[in-house]
Amino acid sequence: MSEPNGRTIEQLNMHTFLNKFKNNDHVVIFLFAWTALLFGVDLFSGIRWFQTGDFGFRTVMAYHGLLIAAWLLLLMVFFRPVKTSLFLQKIIHYGIAFSVLLTGVGTWFVHYGNCSLWTGIFLTGLVFTVLISIVITVVSIRYFFQLPADKINSLALWTVVFAFGSMLLAAFPGLLAALIQTLGSFISPESPTSILAASRTGNYVDAHSHQMLASFLSAAFTLPLVYRQVPLKQKKISLLQTIGLILILLATLAQTTLYQYCAFSGWEPPVLFHHQLNGIPLDDAFLSILGLGMLLLLPTFWLTTGKKTHWLPISRLIAALLFAYLLAVVLLGIFIEFHESFFGQAEGNAPGVPHDLAFIRGHLLFGFFIIPLLLSVLLHARNFSVLHVHFFIVFGWLIVITGAAGVLFWVFSLNTILIKTAFYLTFLFLWMPVFLFRQENPENKT
């Protein structure tokens, strides 16, 4: 079947899709749909998300497929106001699509860290993700630093810039670890090269994961402050925000320097306030300072301003998400580190070992999986008209409450019912932007 101009209906539909894909909003909705689809595939592919302890290889692959999409969604928040050429927009939009498709499909089929077609596809996707992230970051930074000083919060902007830079630096140890694991199948396990590579891989993985996640949250919780100033009448809140941003910026610089040094030198951070098994590692101390800085941003999020009527309840939901993270991840983690006589550092015969193993998996699932995915949705909600916004917000609150309570409940009772509830609600929540988000009316901008 064809139209009078000679194009088939299928060609017209594809032409319409490609034209729409030039628009930032359509790229964002595509990322939401792809993330939700990927999450669904992972749910039904036999991945055991709720085993205790650290992620296994197969779970790590699924995790990367989703968090790479979240990273690009975060960058699209930063990139949204940027005015650039159509050619560069096409490079960014199709680069994003290419990156998430390759990494996502790769994670479906990579089951072992050996050399295979699917491993090559996944690694190619990772390289494209890093390259397109560099392009988006550089272009966005150039745009923001050309704006008048009174249009932006310079301290927040610098914090976001360093956080995104830290994420890019964190990607390189991860890529090195992936390459070593992939090429290791060609080297004898007994060879000195293989032994050295295996020891370095652990350093690369630890530095990559810790630095990437801390920097992601630094950028995500700071991004809204770039576009919005605290009203001058609220001087105490403005002061708390400034102190919080300074702490986040300093902690981001400190943890980035530390993790990069540890990755390439093999140095282990010392334990501070050491007493028997208790104590807090130096890197966790930096992350605790980061958490303190985030805590000082809570009043800003709770008392936000703006012309868009739906932004205040969403901003308060972000505040609740931040508080839940500080409670269920940071404070609970510090509590465990100073009660290791019971928790046993998650090994040995101490009575609390199963509880510590539950915390390891629980804080990963909620603090570094559910929360980044929720933030990638909520930060975009400011820029869309949200249909049934109250339903959207109530659903988000359910995830925040069941997620935070779920970690605590899992750690102290070894029951997973609440964290599973938050997990499956997150899957449903990821589909909401596809159906509820609409391009905003140009007359409704803040």
JOUR-V135870 format. One record per residue. RES is the residue in one letter. PHI is phi in degrees with one decimal (999 if undefined). OMEGA is omega in whole degrees, 0 to 359 (* if undefined). Layout:
BEGIN
res:RES phi:PHI omega:OMEGA
res:RES phi:PHI omega:OMEGA
END
This chain:
BEGIN
res:M phi:999 omega:184
res:S phi:-137.0 omega:177
res:E phi:-93.7 omega:180
res:P phi:-56.4 omega:181
res:N phi:-81.0 omega:175
res:G phi:94.9 omega:179
res:R phi:-86.5 omega:175
res:T phi:-76.3 omega:178
res:I phi:-58.1 omega:181
res:E phi:-63.4 omega:179
res:Q phi:-66.0 omega:178
res:L phi:-64.0 omega:179
res:N phi:-62.9 omega:179
res:M phi:-66.5 omega:179
res:H phi:-61.8 omega:178
res:T phi:-62.4 omega:180
res:F phi:-61.9 omega:182
res:L phi:-66.1 omega:176
res:N phi:-64.6 omega:179
res:K phi:-64.4 omega:184
res:F phi:-69.5 omega:174
res:K phi:-72.8 omega:183
res:N phi:-88.1 omega:181
res:N phi:-55.8 omega:183
res:D phi:-62.6 omega:180
res:H phi:-69.2 omega:176
res:V phi:-65.9 omega:180
res:V phi:-63.3 omega:179
res:I phi:-63.1 omega:175
res:F phi:-59.4 omega:180
res:L phi:-63.8 omega:177
res:F phi:-61.3 omega:182
res:A phi:-63.1 omega:181
res:W phi:-66.3 omega:179
res:T phi:-61.6 omega:179
res:A phi:-63.7 omega:178
res:L phi:-63.1 omega:180
res:L phi:-62.4 omega:178
res:F phi:-59.5 omega:180
res:G phi:-63.3 omega:178
res:V phi:-60.6 omega:180
res:D phi:-64.6 omega:180
res:L phi:-62.9 omega:185
res:F phi:-103.9 omega:181
res:S phi:-105.3 omega:175
res:G phi:87.6 omega:178
res:I phi:-71.8 omega:184
res:R phi:-94.2 omega:183
res:W phi:-67.2 omega:191
res:F phi:-105.6 omega:168
res:Q phi:-70.5 omega:179
res:T phi:-80.8 omega:181
res:G phi:88.7 omega:182
res:D phi:-72.1 omega:177
res:F phi:-65.6 omega:169
res:G phi:-84.8 omega:186
res:F phi:-59.7 omega:183
res:R phi:-64.0 omega:179
res:T phi:-68.4 omega:177
res:V phi:-60.0 omega:179
res:M phi:-62.0 omega:179
res:A phi:-61.2 omega:180
res:Y phi:-61.0 omega:181
res:H phi:-65.2 omega:179
res:G phi:-56.8 omega:181
res:L phi:-77.8 omega:184
res:L phi:-73.9 omega:174
res:I phi:-64.8 omega:176
res:A phi:-62.8 omega:178
res:A phi:-63.4 omega:178
res:W phi:-59.9 omega:180
res:L phi:-68.8 omega:174
res:L phi:-62.6 omega:178
res:L phi:-63.2 omega:178
res:L phi:-64.4 omega:180
res:M phi:-69.2 omega:172
res:V phi:-63.3 omega:181
res:F phi:-67.2 omega:186
res:F phi:-81.4 omega:191
res:R phi:-50.7 omega:184
res:P phi:-78.8 omega:187
res:V phi:-71.3 omega:175
res:K phi:-102.0 omega:182
res:T phi:-144.5 omega:184
res:S phi:-70.4 omega:178
res:L phi:-61.7 omega:180
res:F phi:-63.0 omega:180
res:L phi:-68.3 omega:176
res:Q phi:-60.3 omega:179
res:K phi:-62.1 omega:179
res:I phi:-58.9 omega:182
res:I phi:-66.9 omega:184
res:H phi:-64.5 omega:181
res:Y phi:-74.5 omega:175
res:G phi:-65.4 omega:176
res:I phi:-61.5 omega:181
res:A phi:-60.2 omega:181
res:F phi:-62.1 omega:183
res:S phi:-63.6 omega:184
res:V phi:-70.7 omega:178
res:L phi:-67.3 omega:180
res:L phi:-65.9 omega:181
res:T phi:-67.3 omega:181
res:G phi:-65.0 omega:179
res:V phi:-64.9 omega:178
res:G phi:-58.9 omega:181
res:T phi:-67.5 omega:178
res:W phi:-67.1 omega:191
res:F phi:-114.7 omega:178
res:V phi:-81.2 omega:182
res:H phi:-112.0 omega:181
res:Y phi:-139.8 omega:182
res:G phi:-83.1 omega:178
res:N phi:-114.1 omega:183
res:C phi:-82.9 omega:179
res:S phi:-155.5 omega:178
res:L phi:-58.1 omega:184
res:W phi:-69.7 omega:175
res:T phi:-64.0 omega:178
res:G phi:-61.8 omega:178
res:I phi:-62.8 omega:181
res:F phi:-63.4 omega:181
res:L phi:-65.6 omega:176
res:T phi:-61.6 omega:176
res:G phi:-61.4 omega:178
res:L phi:-62.3 omega:180
res:V phi:-62.8 omega:178
res:F phi:-63.8 omega:178
res:T phi:-62.4 omega:179
res:V phi:-63.1 omega:182
res:L phi:-64.5 omega:182
res:I phi:-69.9 omega:176
res:S phi:-66.6 omega:177
res:I phi:-63.0 omega:180
res:V phi:-60.8 omega:181
res:I phi:-61.1 omega:183
res:T phi:-63.5 omega:182
res:V phi:-64.5 omega:181
res:V phi:-62.2 omega:181
res:S phi:-67.5 omega:179
res:I phi:-61.7 omega:179
res:R phi:-59.3 omega:180
res:Y phi:-65.6 omega:186
res:F phi:-66.3 omega:182
res:F phi:-78.7 omega:173
res:Q phi:-94.9 omega:180
res:L phi:-76.8 omega:175
res:P phi:-59.2 omega:185
res:A phi:-60.9 omega:183
res:D phi:-81.7 omega:181
res:K phi:-93.0 omega:185
res:I phi:-134.6 omega:172
res:N phi:-93.8 omega:188
res:S phi:-60.4 omega:181
res:L phi:-64.5 omega:177
res:A phi:-63.4 omega:180
res:L phi:-62.8 omega:178
res:W phi:-62.4 omega:178
res:T phi:-62.8 omega:178
res:V phi:-64.7 omega:181
res:V phi:-59.5 omega:180
res:F phi:-68.3 omega:178
res:A phi:-66.5 omega:177
res:F phi:-65.7 omega:176
res:G phi:-62.2 omega:178
res:S phi:-64.3 omega:178
res:M phi:-63.1 omega:178
res:L phi:-65.5 omega:177
res:L phi:-64.0 omega:180
res:A phi:-66.5 omega:182
res:A phi:-67.2 omega:186
res:F phi:-70.6 omega:173
res:P phi:-59.7 omega:177
res:G phi:-63.7 omega:178
res:L phi:-64.3 omega:178
res:L phi:-62.0 omega:179
res:A phi:-62.0 omega:180
res:A phi:-65.2 omega:179
res:L phi:-66.7 omega:179
res:I phi:-63.1 omega:179
res:Q phi:-64.2 omega:181
res:T phi:-70.6 omega:183
res:L phi:-79.1 omega:181
res:G phi:-62.8 omega:180
res:S phi:-68.4 omega:180
res:F phi:-95.3 omega:184
res:I phi:-116.2 omega:179
res:S phi:-63.4 omega:181
res:P phi:-59.5 omega:182
res:E phi:-87.3 omega:184
res:S phi:-71.7 omega:178
res:P phi:-57.4 omega:179
res:T phi:-61.8 omega:181
res:S phi:-67.5 omega:180
res:I phi:-64.3 omega:179
res:L phi:-63.7 omega:180
res:A phi:-62.4 omega:180
res:A phi:-63.8 omega:180
res:S phi:-68.7 omega:180
res:R phi:-71.7 omega:182
res:T phi:-59.2 omega:179
res:G phi:-60.0 omega:178
res:N phi:-63.8 omega:181
res:Y phi:-62.8 omega:183
res:V phi:-64.1 omega:181
res:D phi:-61.3 omega:181
res:A phi:-64.0 omega:180
res:H phi:-59.4 omega:186
res:S phi:-67.8 omega:182
res:H phi:-65.3 omega:182
res:Q phi:-67.7 omega:182
res:M phi:-63.1 omega:184
res:L phi:-69.2 omega:179
res:A phi:-62.7 omega:181
res:S phi:-70.8 omega:177
res:F phi:-58.1 omega:181
res:L phi:-66.8 omega:176
res:S phi:-59.8 omega:180
res:A phi:-66.5 omega:185
res:A phi:-65.0 omega:182
res:F phi:-79.6 omega:180
res:T phi:-100.5 omega:184
res:L phi:-51.6 omega:182
res:P phi:-60.1 omega:184
res:L phi:-79.2 omega:177
res:V phi:-67.7 omega:187
res:Y phi:-94.2 omega:189
res:R phi:-143.7 omega:177
res:Q phi:-100.2 omega:173
res:V phi:-70.7 omega:179
res:P phi:-53.4 omega:185
res:L phi:-60.9 omega:181
res:K phi:-66.9 omega:183
res:Q phi:-94.2 omega:187
res:K phi:-67.2 omega:180
res:K phi:-65.9 omega:178
res:I phi:-65.8 omega:178
res:S phi:-62.2 omega:179
res:L phi:-66.0 omega:178
res:L phi:-60.9 omega:179
res:Q phi:-62.5 omega:181
res:T phi:-62.9 omega:179
res:I phi:-63.0 omega:179
res:G phi:-60.8 omega:180
res:L phi:-65.6 omega:177
res:I phi:-62.5 omega:179
res:L phi:-63.2 omega:179
res:I phi:-63.2 omega:180
res:L phi:-63.1 omega:180
res:L phi:-64.5 omega:180
res:A phi:-66.1 omega:177
res:T phi:-64.1 omega:177
res:L phi:-63.0 omega:182
res:A phi:-66.6 omega:183
res:Q phi:-69.1 omega:177
res:T phi:-63.7 omega:179
res:T phi:-60.5 omega:182
res:L phi:-64.2 omega:184
res:Y phi:-68.2 omega:177
res:Q phi:-66.0 omega:178
res:Y phi:-65.7 omega:180
res:C phi:-64.1 omega:182
res:A phi:-61.8 omega:189
res:F phi:-99.9 omega:177
res:S phi:-111.0 omega:183
res:G phi:81.1 omega:182
res:W phi:-73.7 omega:177
res:E phi:-98.3 omega:179
res:P phi:-60.7 omega:180
res:P phi:-71.6 omega:178
res:V phi:-96.4 omega:180
res:L phi:-92.7 omega:179
res:F phi:54.2 omega:186
res:H phi:-71.6 omega:175
res:H phi:-149.2 omega:187
res:Q phi:54.9 omega:179
res:L phi:-85.4 omega:185
res:N phi:-80.3 omega:178
res:G phi:145.6 omega:181
res:I phi:-121.3 omega:178
res:P phi:-60.5 omega:183
res:L phi:-57.1 omega:181
res:D phi:-66.7 omega:177
res:D phi:-67.4 omega:176
res:A phi:-64.6 omega:176
res:F phi:-61.5 omega:180
res:L phi:-68.9 omega:175
res:S phi:-68.7 omega:175
res:I phi:-63.3 omega:176
res:L phi:-59.6 omega:178
res:G phi:-64.0 omega:178
res:L phi:-63.6 omega:177
res:G phi:-61.7 omega:178
res:M phi:-63.9 omega:179
res:L phi:-57.6 omega:182
res:L phi:-71.2 omega:177
res:L phi:-86.1 omega:184
res:L phi:-55.8 omega:180
res:P phi:-60.5 omega:179
res:T phi:-61.8 omega:181
res:F phi:-66.4 omega:184
res:W phi:-75.4 omega:184
res:L phi:-116.7 omega:183
res:T phi:-65.1 omega:177
res:T phi:-126.3 omega:179
res:G phi:154.4 omega:182
res:K phi:-76.9 omega:184
res:K phi:-76.9 omega:187
res:T phi:-66.4 omega:183
res:H phi:-86.8 omega:186
res:W phi:-77.1 omega:181
res:L phi:-60.2 omega:178
res:P phi:-63.5 omega:177
res:I phi:-71.0 omega:177
res:S phi:-61.9 omega:177
res:R phi:-68.4 omega:175
res:L phi:-66.4 omega:175
res:I phi:-62.9 omega:177
res:A phi:-61.3 omega:178
res:A phi:-64.3 omega:178
res:L phi:-64.4 omega:178
res:L phi:-63.5 omega:179
res:F phi:-62.7 omega:180
res:A phi:-62.8 omega:178
res:Y phi:-63.1 omega:181
res:L phi:-63.0 omega:182
res:L phi:-74.4 omega:190
res:A phi:-85.1 omega:181
res:V phi:-115.7 omega:186
res:V phi:-72.1 omega:184
res:L phi:-66.4 omega:179
res:L phi:-65.1 omega:177
res:G phi:-63.4 omega:178
res:I phi:-64.3 omega:178
res:F phi:-57.7 omega:181
res:I phi:-66.4 omega:182
res:E phi:-65.5 omega:179
res:F phi:-103.2 omega:174
res:H phi:-135.4 omega:184
res:E phi:-72.5 omega:175
res:S phi:-63.4 omega:175
res:F phi:-92.3 omega:186
res:F phi:-81.9 omega:172
res:G phi:66.3 omega:181
res:Q phi:53.6 omega:175
res:A phi:64.2 omega:177
res:E phi:-152.1 omega:180
res:G phi:88.3 omega:187
res:N phi:-110.7 omega:178
res:A phi:-61.7 omega:184
res:P phi:-62.2 omega:184
res:G phi:-96.2 omega:181
res:V phi:-56.0 omega:178
res:P phi:-59.5 omega:180
res:H phi:-71.2 omega:178
res:D phi:-67.3 omega:177
res:L phi:-63.2 omega:176
res:A phi:-65.6 omega:178
res:F phi:-64.5 omega:180
res:I phi:-55.3 omega:181
res:R phi:-74.6 omega:183
res:G phi:-63.6 omega:182
res:H phi:-72.6 omega:174
res:L phi:-68.8 omega:183
res:L phi:-66.7 omega:183
res:F phi:-88.0 omega:187
res:G phi:-69.7 omega:188
res:F phi:-121.7 omega:176
res:F phi:-132.9 omega:181
res:I phi:-65.7 omega:183
res:I phi:-63.1 omega:176
res:P phi:-58.4 omega:179
res:L phi:-65.9 omega:178
res:L phi:-64.6 omega:180
res:L phi:-62.3 omega:180
res:S phi:-63.5 omega:175
res:V phi:-83.9 omega:188
res:L phi:-64.3 omega:181
res:L phi:-68.0 omega:177
res:H phi:-83.9 omega:183
res:A phi:-63.0 omega:179
res:R phi:-61.8 omega:189
res:N phi:-98.9 omega:179
res:F phi:-125.9 omega:166
res:S phi:-83.8 omega:186
res:V phi:-102.6 omega:176
res:L phi:-70.8 omega:179
res:H phi:51.5 omega:187
res:V phi:-60.2 omega:181
res:H phi:-67.2 omega:176
res:F phi:-62.7 omega:179
res:F phi:-59.6 omega:183
res:I phi:-71.3 omega:179
res:V phi:-60.3 omega:179
res:F phi:-61.7 omega:178
res:G phi:-63.1 omega:178
res:W phi:-61.5 omega:178
res:L phi:-60.1 omega:179
res:I phi:-66.7 omega:180
res:V phi:-59.7 omega:184
res:I phi:-69.1 omega:181
res:T phi:-68.5 omega:179
res:G phi:-68.6 omega:180
res:A phi:-64.2 omega:178
res:A phi:-64.3 omega:181
res:G phi:-64.3 omega:177
res:V phi:-64.1 omega:180
res:L phi:-61.5 omega:182
res:F phi:-66.0 omega:179
res:W phi:-66.7 omega:183
res:V phi:-66.9 omega:188
res:F phi:-95.9 omega:179
res:S phi:-123.3 omega:181
res:L phi:60.1 omega:179
res:N phi:-113.6 omega:187
res:T phi:-100.7 omega:189
res:I phi:-59.8 omega:184
res:L phi:-74.7 omega:179
res:I phi:-67.5 omega:175
res:K phi:-65.7 omega:178
res:T phi:-60.2 omega:178
res:A phi:-62.0 omega:182
res:F phi:-63.9 omega:182
res:Y phi:-73.1 omega:174
res:L phi:-65.0 omega:177
res:T phi:-63.0 omega:177
res:F phi:-58.9 omega:179
res:L phi:-67.2 omega:181
res:F phi:-62.5 omega:181
res:L phi:-66.9 omega:178
res:W phi:-80.4 omega:186
res:M phi:-59.5 omega:180
res:P phi:-59.2 omega:182
res:V phi:-61.3 omega:184
res:F phi:-104.8 omega:187
res:L phi:-105.8 omega:183
res:F phi:-87.5 omega:175
res:R phi:-128.6 omega:178
res:Q phi:-59.4 omega:184
res:E phi:-72.7 omega:174
res:N phi:-71.6 omega:182
res:P phi:-55.3 omega:180
res:E phi:-80.2 omega:186
res:N phi:-107.0 omega:182
res:K phi:-82.1 omega:179
res:T phi:-73.7 omega:*
END
